[in-house]
Amino acid sequence: MSNVVKYIKRHRLLYNVVFKLKKWNDYRKDGLNIYKTILVNFKLFPLKEALKFPIFVFGKLKIYHLGTVIIESPIFTGMIELGRNRDRFKASAGSAMIDNRGIIIFKGAVHFSIDYGIYSQPTGRIEFGKFCFLGNNVKLYAYNKIVIGMGCSITSEVQIFDSGFHFMKNVETGEIGNIMGQVVIGNWCWIGNRTTIARKTILPDYSVVTSNSLVNKDFSMEKFPLIGGIPARKISNSLVRIFNREDENRLWAYFVEHRDVDSIYEHAGLINEYELVEKEFEGQFLYY
């Protein structure tokens, strides 16, 4: 480590200034939309909260309605990122959209990648747990209630709907069913790309859903389920996603070096990754 870096780290104030300048430069390169950032914060929050700028908007965003947004956690600058291309699966098409006529609740820091769509009817409610990541082209549509737990990773082109959208009638009996339900996704779930999560879905903590699945029922009695298919069914139990970057990088390095190895064995049991993931999030913000 150079003497300059050591000097900066010894002088915390200088270190904070350098850190924040670097972060602002990163935000600029990633397309921070200053006008929409100011507009969204001052329309949604009281002055004292708006001046902290908890929401950063990146790139183009079409706003139809902002509705009500509530932050149920300590507020800090840039804790909710809308449209920052972190997953880098594609370049932005500039199609991000918010039409929130209901209520959106954030319980901590949340990232949305590019070209997201958030739609909520006046009766709708969407809740996001802290440390959630939503990949590019994710769409959410709430007539009633959608809950996404803490630490979830919702990957690219996933759709989450709590409604069947259109009523249907049984011509023999005259029965017309209720098309509204709810979606509940537990903590630390991983939803594979191009999956549709439909009404009546309940996923327990640590669920993993394979790509291109259609999930439409209650899996809450399962433990650590791997779920997939159309319609989705339980494939197996006992598999969980490793979320913290430190372990992921270590495993990548090992398997790059040992390409012929199919698997390795480490300690069994579930590891609480909360503190490791929190540390990763902490390093991504100006203030935390």
Backbone bond lengths (Angstrom), bond angles and torsions (degrees), N, CA, C in turn:
res aa  C-N    CA-C-N  psi(-1)  N-CA   C-N-CA  omega(-1)  CA-C   N-CA-C  phi
1 M - - - 1.456 - - 1.523 109.28 -
2 S 1.323 116.83 132.71 1.459 120.64 -176.66 1.520 110.98 -70.04
3 N 1.325 115.91 159.74 1.460 121.18 178.03 1.524 111.80 -62.56
4 V 1.351 116.85 -33.11 1.466 120.55 179.51 1.522 110.41 -63.41
5 V 1.349 116.39 -46.57 1.466 120.98 179.91 1.520 110.55 -63.17
6 K 1.324 117.12 -41.75 1.469 120.51 177.82 1.519 110.82 -61.54
7 Y 1.314 116.48 -40.17 1.471 120.57 179.99 1.528 110.14 -63.95
8 I 1.335 115.63 -45.13 1.470 120.09 -179.33 1.520 110.89 -61.16
9 K 1.329 117.06 -43.54 1.456 119.97 -177.77 1.529 112.07 -68.71
10 R 1.338 116.64 -28.27 1.468 119.83 177.91 1.523 110.81 -72.95
11 H 1.295 116.69 -26.00 1.456 121.44 -178.25 1.528 107.91 -109.32
12 R 1.312 114.57 93.05 1.462 121.27 -170.06 1.526 113.39 -57.50
13 L 1.323 116.41 -40.06 1.459 119.32 -178.75 1.520 110.91 -61.08
14 L 1.315 116.33 -46.88 1.465 120.54 178.65 1.524 110.13 -63.15
15 Y 1.324 116.06 -40.02 1.464 120.51 178.70 1.528 110.64 -60.26
16 N 1.343 117.01 -43.92 1.463 120.91 179.65 1.516 111.63 -63.25
17 V 1.334 116.22 -39.81 1.466 119.66 179.08 1.526 110.52 -63.46
18 V 1.328 117.44 -46.77 1.463 121.76 179.34 1.525 110.76 -62.04
19 F 1.343 115.57 -43.22 1.469 120.48 179.55 1.520 110.69 -59.71
20 K 1.343 116.70 -45.75 1.460 120.21 -176.48 1.519 111.87 -69.81
21 L 1.330 117.10 -37.47 1.459 119.53 176.28 1.530 111.04 -62.30
22 K 1.317 115.81 -41.09 1.459 119.89 178.06 1.524 110.59 -63.55
23 K 1.352 116.19 -42.78 1.459 119.72 179.46 1.522 111.29 -63.09
24 W 1.333 116.80 -43.63 1.460 119.17 178.59 1.520 110.96 -62.03
25 N 1.314 117.17 -36.04 1.466 120.10 176.83 1.522 110.71 -65.95
26 D 1.347 116.96 -39.27 1.467 120.73 175.85 1.527 110.82 -62.75
27 Y 1.319 116.66 -43.58 1.464 120.67 178.84 1.528 110.73 -60.88
28 R 1.319 116.31 -42.94 1.462 120.48 179.74 1.521 110.70 -61.31
29 K 1.326 116.91 -45.51 1.471 120.77 -179.26 1.520 111.42 -65.61
30 D 1.337 117.59 -31.13 1.462 121.12 -179.54 1.520 112.84 -86.07
31 G 1.328 117.02 5.44 1.466 120.36 171.69 1.512 115.20 86.14
32 L 1.338 118.12 37.73 1.456 120.21 177.15 1.523 109.92 -56.24
33 N 1.328 116.33 124.15 1.459 123.19 179.79 1.530 107.55 -92.83
34 I 1.327 115.81 96.02 1.466 120.03 -173.34 1.524 111.55 -64.83
35 Y 1.327 117.34 -41.86 1.471 120.36 -179.10 1.531 111.02 -60.92
36 K 1.333 117.27 -50.36 1.469 119.88 -178.40 1.531 111.03 -68.12
37 T 1.331 117.08 -32.44 1.465 120.08 177.05 1.522 110.62 -62.18
38 I 1.325 117.04 -46.58 1.466 120.88 178.16 1.522 110.39 -63.89
39 L 1.323 116.42 -46.71 1.463 121.68 -178.10 1.523 111.68 -58.13
40 V 1.331 117.17 -50.39 1.460 121.49 -176.04 1.528 111.19 -63.21
41 N 1.319 117.19 -46.68 1.464 119.74 -177.12 1.519 112.46 -65.05
42 F 1.333 117.02 -42.99 1.464 118.97 -176.72 1.523 112.99 -78.13
43 K 1.315 117.75 -19.55 1.463 119.83 173.46 1.527 112.35 -80.88
44 L 1.321 116.40 -29.07 1.461 119.55 -172.68 1.523 114.08 -93.62
45 F 1.336 117.93 -32.12 1.459 120.01 -167.20 1.529 112.16 -122.18
46 P 1.343 116.20 155.52 1.466 119.76 170.00 1.527 109.88 -59.51
47 L 1.328 115.90 159.01 1.456 121.40 -172.41 1.527 112.69 -53.53
48 K 1.321 117.54 -45.42 1.464 120.97 -177.03 1.520 111.53 -60.33
49 E 1.341 116.82 -40.08 1.462 120.49 179.05 1.524 111.12 -77.28
50 A 1.334 116.39 -38.81 1.470 120.02 -178.18 1.520 111.44 -61.84
51 L 1.328 116.95 -35.30 1.464 120.75 -179.09 1.528 112.93 -67.65
52 K 1.320 116.79 -15.12 1.463 120.36 175.00 1.534 111.26 -83.80
53 F 1.328 117.39 -11.98 1.460 123.92 179.63 1.532 111.63 48.46
54 P 1.346 116.58 64.36 1.467 118.63 179.19 1.524 113.58 -68.51
55 I 1.341 117.47 -22.25 1.466 120.91 -179.13 1.521 109.50 -109.88
56 F 1.335 116.23 126.91 1.464 122.57 171.25 1.525 108.36 -109.27
57 V 1.322 116.08 130.30 1.465 121.86 178.21 1.520 108.43 -106.77
58 F 1.327 116.28 130.18 1.456 122.02 178.63 1.529 109.02 -114.76
59 G 1.324 115.86 139.27 1.453 120.14 175.43 1.516 113.17 68.90
60 K 1.323 115.51 -163.06 1.462 121.50 -178.72 1.522 110.78 -77.34
61 L 1.324 115.77 142.73 1.463 121.71 176.93 1.517 108.76 -145.19
62 K 1.333 115.99 121.89 1.459 121.63 174.14 1.519 108.35 -90.64
63 I 1.336 116.51 120.51 1.454 121.31 -179.29 1.526 108.90 -110.62
64 Y 1.329 116.51 119.66 1.459 121.50 172.90 1.531 110.09 -95.61
65 H 1.330 115.39 -52.03 1.463 121.23 174.50 1.526 107.74 -144.00
66 L 1.331 116.89 141.55 1.457 120.81 176.76 1.523 112.12 -96.59
67 G 1.345 116.86 -20.99 1.456 120.37 176.88 1.518 112.27 59.02
68 T 1.328 114.84 -145.33 1.465 122.09 179.74 1.519 109.33 -110.30
69 V 1.317 116.25 128.84 1.463 121.84 176.21 1.523 108.09 -124.27
70 I 1.321 115.86 127.73 1.463 122.26 -178.24 1.523 108.48 -121.07
71 I 1.317 116.83 133.71 1.468 121.93 175.26 1.521 108.16 -108.32
72 E 1.323 116.11 112.21 1.467 121.68 -177.71 1.526 110.09 -100.61
73 S 1.311 116.07 58.00 1.465 122.02 178.24 1.518 107.22 -165.85
74 P 1.332 118.06 168.55 1.460 118.92 172.41 1.529 110.18 -57.05
75 I 1.323 116.42 137.88 1.462 121.90 -175.26 1.523 110.23 -95.98
76 F 1.340 115.94 133.25 1.460 120.42 173.66 1.522 109.26 -142.56
77 T 1.289 116.38 162.42 1.461 122.51 -172.45 1.526 112.22 -63.58
78 G 1.337 115.35 130.59 1.460 121.04 174.36 1.508 114.79 69.47
79 M 1.320 118.57 22.36 1.464 120.96 -176.53 1.530 112.24 -70.62
80 I 1.323 116.72 -23.69 1.464 121.22 177.83 1.526 107.09 -117.59
81 E 1.311 116.74 114.08 1.460 121.84 -178.90 1.520 109.55 -105.02
82 L 1.317 115.93 123.70 1.458 121.76 178.85 1.520 109.12 -111.58
83 G 1.328 116.28 113.12 1.456 120.30 173.01 1.506 116.31 89.07
84 R 1.336 117.69 18.38 1.464 119.32 176.40 1.526 109.33 -88.29
85 N 1.311 116.44 125.68 1.464 121.06 -171.19 1.529 110.47 -81.54
86 R 1.315 115.19 79.32 1.466 119.83 -178.32 1.530 112.17 -86.32
87 D 1.323 118.36 -30.81 1.467 118.95 -176.55 1.529 112.69 -83.26
88 R 1.339 117.62 -22.33 1.468 121.92 173.11 1.535 113.25 57.87
89 F 1.321 116.91 34.08 1.463 119.18 175.79 1.527 111.21 -78.63
90 K 1.315 116.64 -27.10 1.459 121.35 -178.21 1.517 108.65 -159.92
91 A 1.325 114.73 165.00 1.459 119.59 172.46 1.521 109.47 -80.98
92 S 1.307 116.38 153.85 1.457 120.03 -177.20 1.522 111.45 -68.31
93 A 1.347 115.57 139.32 1.457 121.28 172.63 1.524 110.88 -94.48
94 G 1.327 116.73 1.27 1.464 120.96 178.92 1.511 113.67 69.64
95 S 1.359 117.15 30.23 1.467 120.58 -174.22 1.526 113.85 -107.98
96 A 1.327 118.07 16.47 1.461 119.89 179.34 1.525 110.51 -62.65
97 M 1.343 116.00 141.67 1.462 120.53 -173.76 1.517 110.42 -146.97
98 I 1.333 116.32 139.14 1.459 122.36 170.67 1.519 108.74 -126.89
99 D 1.327 116.09 124.72 1.462 122.11 173.53 1.526 106.90 -134.18
100 N 1.318 115.19 75.76 1.462 121.80 -174.38 1.527 109.73 -101.56
101 R 1.324 115.93 105.60 1.463 120.75 175.71 1.525 110.41 -101.33
102 G 1.343 115.76 -3.22 1.454 120.58 -177.84 1.516 111.39 -109.77
103 I 1.341 115.76 -131.65 1.464 122.21 -176.69 1.523 109.21 -128.26
104 I 1.319 116.14 133.41 1.459 122.40 172.43 1.520 107.72 -119.26
105 I 1.327 116.50 131.39 1.459 121.49 -178.99 1.528 109.00 -120.44
106 F 1.321 115.83 127.63 1.455 122.08 174.24 1.529 108.43 -108.99
107 K 1.338 116.10 130.42 1.458 120.26 -179.32 1.522 112.13 -106.67
108 G 1.329 115.25 19.02 1.453 121.22 179.32 1.508 109.84 158.09
109 A 1.336 116.37 -165.08 1.460 122.29 -177.24 1.527 111.17 -67.95
110 V 1.336 116.11 135.85 1.470 122.43 -178.54 1.526 108.45 -141.37
111 H 1.347 116.57 138.91 1.466 122.75 175.82 1.531 109.96 -111.49
112 F 1.326 116.42 130.92 1.460 121.98 166.86 1.520 107.55 -112.22
113 S 1.318 117.19 130.72 1.452 120.20 173.27 1.525 109.10 -80.62
114 I 1.322 117.79 -163.04 1.464 123.07 -171.07 1.527 112.84 -75.67
115 D 1.348 115.46 158.90 1.465 124.25 168.33 1.528 113.11 57.69
116 Y 1.317 116.87 34.84 1.456 122.70 177.62 1.529 109.67 -77.08
117 G 1.324 116.01 161.89 1.452 121.75 173.66 1.517 109.40 -136.79
118 I 1.322 116.71 125.60 1.466 121.56 178.91 1.520 107.69 -123.85
119 Y 1.327 115.52 115.95 1.466 120.50 -178.83 1.507 108.73 -128.66
120 S 1.337 116.24 130.20 1.457 120.57 178.21 1.522 109.63 -141.16
121 Q 1.318 116.14 127.48 1.454 121.62 174.91 1.525 109.85 -71.17
122 P 1.350 119.48 166.68 1.467 121.08 178.19 1.532 113.34 -56.01
123 T 1.323 117.18 -26.33 1.468 121.10 178.21 1.525 112.30 -89.76
124 G 1.326 117.07 -0.90 1.457 121.13 -172.01 1.520 113.44 -89.25
125 R 1.322 113.85 154.02 1.466 121.45 178.97 1.526 107.57 -145.08
126 I 1.328 116.24 129.33 1.461 121.90 177.95 1.522 107.93 -123.99
127 E 1.339 116.69 129.93 1.460 121.87 -179.90 1.525 109.62 -120.92
128 F 1.334 115.47 133.80 1.460 121.70 177.05 1.524 109.11 -118.54
129 G 1.333 116.85 126.38 1.449 120.67 172.33 1.517 110.96 -75.92
130 K 1.329 116.52 165.57 1.464 119.95 -179.24 1.517 111.01 -69.25
131 F 1.312 116.10 154.00 1.464 125.52 178.80 1.527 113.12 69.13
132 C 1.332 118.07 21.56 1.471 119.78 177.84 1.524 110.12 -79.12
133 F 1.328 115.00 143.83 1.459 121.58 173.23 1.518 108.40 -124.58
134 L 1.334 116.50 129.42 1.457 121.94 177.38 1.517 108.19 -120.54
135 G 1.333 116.60 120.51 1.450 122.55 -173.80 1.515 113.17 -76.44
136 N 1.338 115.22 -174.89 1.460 119.29 -175.24 1.527 112.11 -66.78
137 N 1.329 114.45 145.73 1.465 122.57 176.82 1.527 114.23 63.53
138 V 1.313 117.83 23.63 1.468 119.93 175.15 1.527 108.76 -76.29
139 K 1.333 116.82 136.48 1.458 122.79 -179.31 1.529 109.88 -123.08
140 L 1.338 115.93 133.73 1.458 121.79 176.30 1.522 108.82 -126.36
141 Y 1.343 115.76 134.35 1.460 121.02 -176.39 1.515 107.62 -137.31
142 A 1.353 116.42 111.19 1.464 120.44 -174.06 1.527 111.56 -117.33
143 Y 1.331 116.01 118.98 1.455 122.15 166.62 1.519 109.74 -94.29
144 N 1.313 116.34 -30.61 1.453 121.34 -173.76 1.527 110.43 -124.62
145 K 1.357 117.51 -79.65 1.460 119.02 -175.93 1.522 111.43 -155.12
146 I 1.326 115.48 130.13 1.459 123.10 172.04 1.528 107.08 -125.90
147 V 1.327 116.41 126.35 1.463 121.46 178.83 1.525 108.31 -122.24
148 I 1.322 116.63 125.10 1.460 122.64 176.45 1.520 107.17 -117.66
149 G 1.314 116.97 121.00 1.457 121.77 -172.65 1.523 113.71 -75.91
150 M 1.303 114.15 -178.40 1.461 122.12 -177.44 1.531 111.94 -67.10
151 G 1.331 116.12 141.23 1.454 121.43 171.57 1.509 115.86 71.44
152 C 1.332 118.08 15.34 1.469 119.86 -177.25 1.523 111.16 -79.12
153 S 1.322 114.79 147.12 1.457 121.96 174.68 1.526 107.87 -116.60
154 I 1.323 116.61 109.65 1.461 123.38 179.79 1.522 106.22 -104.10
155 T 1.306 118.18 106.50 1.463 120.79 -168.28 1.529 112.36 -84.79
156 S 1.316 116.55 -175.86 1.462 122.00 -165.91 1.526 113.65 -60.93
157 E 1.332 114.20 140.74 1.462 124.69 172.94 1.526 113.61 64.43
158 V 1.314 117.11 23.15 1.465 120.60 173.82 1.531 108.79 -78.12
159 Q 1.344 115.81 142.69 1.457 122.22 176.06 1.525 108.66 -118.45
160 I 1.327 116.24 134.26 1.458 120.93 178.59 1.526 108.06 -126.59
161 F 1.327 116.29 114.85 1.465 122.47 -177.25 1.530 109.57 -126.96
162 D 1.323 117.11 134.38 1.467 118.81 175.62 1.521 112.01 -103.59
163 S 1.330 115.90 15.09 1.459 120.78 -177.60 1.521 110.34 -138.77
164 G 1.330 115.13 154.76 1.459 120.65 172.74 1.513 111.96 -87.44
165 F 1.331 117.67 -1.72 1.470 126.55 175.36 1.523 113.84 73.56
166 H 1.331 118.90 -49.21 1.470 120.36 -174.20 1.528 109.95 -128.84
167 F 1.335 115.40 136.43 1.461 120.10 179.52 1.526 110.80 -74.35
168 M 1.330 114.87 147.67 1.459 121.16 176.97 1.526 109.20 -128.43
169 K 1.315 114.78 146.83 1.464 121.00 -176.18 1.530 110.32 -119.07
170 N 1.320 115.88 133.51 1.461 121.41 172.93 1.526 107.93 -78.26
171 V 1.328 117.10 113.79 1.467 120.22 -173.74 1.528 112.13 -71.38
172 E 1.349 117.73 -16.85 1.467 119.95 179.04 1.525 112.17 -86.56
173 T 1.320 116.89 -37.68 1.469 119.96 -176.68 1.522 113.22 -107.86
174 G 1.324 117.32 -17.54 1.457 121.00 -176.19 1.518 113.96 82.09
175 E 1.330 117.24 3.08 1.465 120.80 -176.91 1.529 111.10 -71.25
176 I 1.335 115.09 135.74 1.460 122.26 174.25 1.519 107.47 -124.54
177 G 1.304 117.03 117.35 1.462 121.15 -175.58 1.518 112.93 -83.71
178 N 1.317 115.42 159.47 1.457 121.98 175.39 1.532 108.79 -76.46
179 I 1.304 116.41 125.62 1.468 119.45 -177.41 1.522 112.32 -91.72
180 M 1.345 117.40 -7.36 1.463 119.91 -178.45 1.520 110.65 -93.77
181 G 1.324 115.98 141.10 1.453 121.76 176.24 1.510 108.36 -146.59
182 Q 1.302 115.63 -144.86 1.447 119.57 173.37 1.525 109.53 -149.41
183 V 1.312 115.62 162.66 1.460 122.64 176.59 1.525 107.38 -125.35
184 V 1.327 115.66 128.67 1.466 120.55 177.89 1.526 108.09 -127.57
185 I 1.312 116.41 116.33 1.454 122.79 177.69 1.528 107.27 -111.28
186 G 1.321 116.83 123.28 1.459 121.43 -175.40 1.512 113.41 -70.88
187 N 1.321 116.25 -169.93 1.464 121.73 -179.28 1.529 111.57 -79.02
188 W 1.327 116.28 148.43 1.464 123.53 172.45 1.529 112.57 57.37
189 C 1.333 115.46 40.62 1.471 120.21 176.20 1.526 109.93 -95.36
190 W 1.313 114.90 153.59 1.466 121.88 179.80 1.523 107.39 -126.82
191 I 1.347 115.71 116.18 1.465 121.50 -177.65 1.517 108.68 -107.09
192 G 1.338 116.81 117.98 1.456 121.88 -177.35 1.516 113.01 -67.63
193 N 1.323 116.06 159.16 1.461 121.49 -173.19 1.526 112.36 -63.66
194 R 1.326 114.43 150.12 1.467 124.66 177.31 1.526 112.73 61.52
195 T 1.294 116.27 26.59 1.464 120.95 175.26 1.526 109.54 -89.97
196 T 1.340 115.86 146.21 1.456 121.60 172.40 1.527 108.65 -109.74
197 I 1.325 115.58 124.18 1.460 122.24 175.32 1.526 106.62 -103.95
198 A 1.328 116.60 113.71 1.458 121.36 -174.19 1.532 111.47 -103.37
199 R 1.312 115.76 172.43 1.468 121.79 -179.41 1.527 110.62 -56.42
200 K 1.299 115.91 153.45 1.464 126.08 -177.68 1.524 112.92 76.33
201 T 1.335 117.38 4.21 1.465 119.96 178.52 1.524 110.33 -77.32
202 I 1.321 116.03 130.15 1.460 122.05 169.17 1.523 106.89 -131.34
203 L 1.330 116.16 120.12 1.463 121.71 178.98 1.521 108.95 -113.08
204 P 1.326 118.11 128.35 1.462 120.16 178.04 1.526 111.25 -73.25
205 D 1.325 116.12 169.71 1.462 121.14 176.87 1.529 110.83 -54.54
206 Y 1.326 116.41 143.62 1.463 124.55 175.00 1.530 113.61 68.49
207 S 1.328 117.63 21.01 1.465 119.72 175.33 1.528 110.26 -69.74
208 V 1.331 115.34 145.95 1.464 122.39 172.46 1.523 107.51 -122.40
209 V 1.335 116.97 126.52 1.462 121.98 -179.64 1.523 108.37 -114.87
210 T 1.328 116.68 127.21 1.459 120.48 -177.90 1.522 111.47 -72.79
211 S 1.321 116.60 161.92 1.460 122.27 -178.76 1.526 111.63 -60.48
212 N 1.332 115.00 151.91 1.475 122.53 173.21 1.522 113.42 59.90
213 S 1.316 116.98 32.78 1.464 120.68 179.39 1.527 110.96 -96.57
214 L 1.331 115.61 161.46 1.465 122.82 171.24 1.521 107.13 -121.42
215 V 1.323 116.14 108.92 1.463 121.42 -176.40 1.521 108.05 -104.96
216 N 1.335 116.27 125.17 1.469 119.02 -175.12 1.526 113.55 -148.41
217 K 1.342 117.70 27.52 1.461 118.22 178.33 1.528 111.08 -149.82
218 D 1.297 115.14 178.39 1.461 123.10 -174.24 1.527 110.66 -87.77
219 F 1.333 115.77 117.80 1.467 121.03 176.50 1.532 111.24 -111.07
220 S 1.308 116.94 18.42 1.463 120.44 -170.21 1.523 113.93 -64.33
221 M 1.326 118.11 -19.71 1.468 120.79 179.65 1.527 112.32 -82.72
222 E 1.332 117.15 -7.53 1.456 120.45 -179.48 1.532 110.55 -85.50
223 K 1.330 116.13 156.48 1.456 121.61 179.00 1.524 108.84 -120.67
224 F 1.325 116.41 120.96 1.464 123.14 -178.04 1.532 111.61 51.88
225 P 1.337 118.14 53.16 1.469 118.26 -174.38 1.527 113.82 -80.68
226 L 1.328 115.22 143.70 1.460 122.66 163.72 1.516 105.49 -99.61
227 I 1.341 116.59 121.19 1.459 122.82 -170.63 1.516 108.32 -122.95
228 G 1.338 116.73 141.09 1.454 118.28 177.44 1.509 112.29 -171.70
229 G 1.350 115.42 164.75 1.449 121.13 176.52 1.517 112.51 112.43
230 I 1.347 115.33 176.66 1.462 123.20 178.11 1.528 108.59 -130.23
231 P 1.342 119.33 104.63 1.463 125.55 -9.17 1.532 110.35 -71.55
232 A 1.313 116.26 162.47 1.470 120.63 -173.97 1.524 111.31 -70.69
233 R 1.315 114.95 147.13 1.462 122.75 175.03 1.524 107.57 -139.54
234 K 1.320 115.52 165.46 1.458 118.54 176.61 1.522 109.26 -73.06
235 I 1.321 116.61 129.27 1.460 122.12 177.17 1.522 110.31 -95.54
236 S 1.324 115.98 -43.57 1.466 119.85 179.06 1.522 109.16 -161.68
237 N 1.307 115.81 174.66 1.458 122.42 174.23 1.527 109.63 -119.60
238 S 1.314 116.23 169.22 1.464 125.67 169.65 1.527 115.02 82.86
239 L 1.347 119.35 6.47 1.459 121.14 175.49 1.522 109.77 -102.07
240 V 1.334 117.08 131.08 1.460 121.12 176.11 1.523 109.28 -131.20
241 R 1.320 115.34 153.86 1.471 121.58 178.10 1.528 109.40 -78.58
242 I 1.331 116.84 138.80 1.460 122.37 169.87 1.523 107.11 -88.21
243 F 1.326 116.48 116.64 1.460 120.28 -173.21 1.522 113.85 -96.85
244 N 1.330 118.81 -33.07 1.455 118.08 -171.55 1.534 110.88 -75.34
245 R 1.315 114.35 137.98 1.462 121.97 -172.66 1.523 112.59 -66.16
246 E 1.314 116.89 -31.15 1.463 120.57 -178.57 1.527 111.02 -60.98
247 D 1.340 116.63 -48.18 1.462 119.84 178.67 1.521 111.37 -68.77
248 E 1.327 117.31 -39.10 1.466 120.21 178.87 1.527 111.12 -60.04
249 N 1.314 116.54 -45.78 1.471 120.10 179.97 1.524 111.25 -63.51
250 R 1.334 115.71 -39.69 1.466 119.84 179.14 1.535 110.34 -63.60
251 L 1.322 117.15 -42.30 1.461 120.63 -179.24 1.523 111.90 -70.54
252 W 1.346 116.72 -38.90 1.458 119.72 175.29 1.531 110.49 -57.98
253 A 1.316 115.25 -46.82 1.466 119.70 -178.40 1.525 111.01 -61.71
254 Y 1.334 116.76 -39.61 1.463 119.70 -179.03 1.534 110.97 -65.85
255 F 1.325 117.05 -48.33 1.466 119.32 -175.16 1.531 112.66 -75.52
256 V 1.313 118.22 -22.97 1.469 119.87 171.04 1.523 109.84 -66.58
257 E 1.315 115.47 -38.74 1.461 120.10 -179.86 1.524 111.75 -77.62
258 H 1.332 117.61 -28.13 1.469 122.39 -178.41 1.531 109.13 -121.92
259 R 1.298 115.71 70.38 1.466 120.89 -172.65 1.522 113.41 -68.38
260 D 1.300 118.54 -20.84 1.466 120.80 -179.12 1.532 112.78 -88.40
261 V 1.295 117.51 -4.62 1.467 121.38 -179.68 1.523 109.07 -84.80
262 D 1.335 116.62 127.58 1.470 120.96 -179.51 1.522 112.67 -79.75
263 S 1.316 117.44 -36.21 1.463 119.81 -177.51 1.528 109.57 -162.31
264 I 1.327 115.10 164.53 1.459 120.78 174.08 1.526 108.15 -130.75
265 Y 1.310 116.34 163.57 1.462 121.24 179.39 1.524 109.30 -116.94
266 E 1.331 114.89 127.38 1.453 121.00 173.91 1.530 108.11 -122.55
267 H 1.316 117.43 -169.75 1.462 120.19 -177.56 1.523 110.42 -61.14
268 A 1.324 116.28 137.65 1.458 121.36 177.88 1.525 109.65 -78.07
269 G 1.315 115.57 168.15 1.458 120.77 177.63 1.516 111.94 98.67
270 L 1.313 114.58 165.68 1.456 122.28 -177.12 1.523 110.50 -87.01
271 I 1.323 116.32 135.96 1.461 121.78 177.46 1.524 108.76 -104.24
272 N 1.316 116.71 131.08 1.458 120.70 175.30 1.526 108.86 -76.01
273 E 1.327 116.28 108.28 1.469 120.97 -175.42 1.525 112.66 -93.68
274 Y 1.322 117.86 5.58 1.456 121.56 -172.64 1.529 112.37 -53.63
275 E 1.337 116.59 -52.65 1.461 119.91 -175.79 1.526 111.84 -65.37
276 L 1.327 117.30 -36.16 1.466 120.45 179.64 1.525 110.89 -68.25
277 V 1.334 116.44 -43.07 1.462 119.86 179.41 1.524 110.26 -68.62
278 E 1.324 117.23 -38.89 1.464 120.47 178.11 1.530 110.24 -60.65
279 K 1.312 116.80 -40.55 1.464 121.02 179.10 1.524 110.68 -63.07
280 E 1.334 117.39 -40.03 1.461 120.81 177.88 1.522 110.84 -63.39
281 F 1.349 116.79 -45.14 1.452 120.51 178.75 1.526 110.75 -62.83
282 E 1.327 116.28 -40.58 1.461 120.87 -178.51 1.523 111.13 -56.98
283 G 1.319 117.36 -37.37 1.455 121.06 -178.06 1.515 114.39 -75.32
284 Q 1.345 117.42 -4.80 1.455 120.87 -176.17 1.524 113.17 -98.91
285 F 1.331 117.81 -4.85 1.449 119.78 -172.19 1.523 112.57 -118.77
286 L 1.334 114.63 157.11 1.458 120.61 175.08 1.526 110.49 -65.74
287 Y 1.318 115.32 -43.33 1.469 120.74 -178.52 1.506 107.43 -132.93
288 Y 1.330 116.13 143.17 1.460 118.83 177.10 1.510 108.22 -151.51
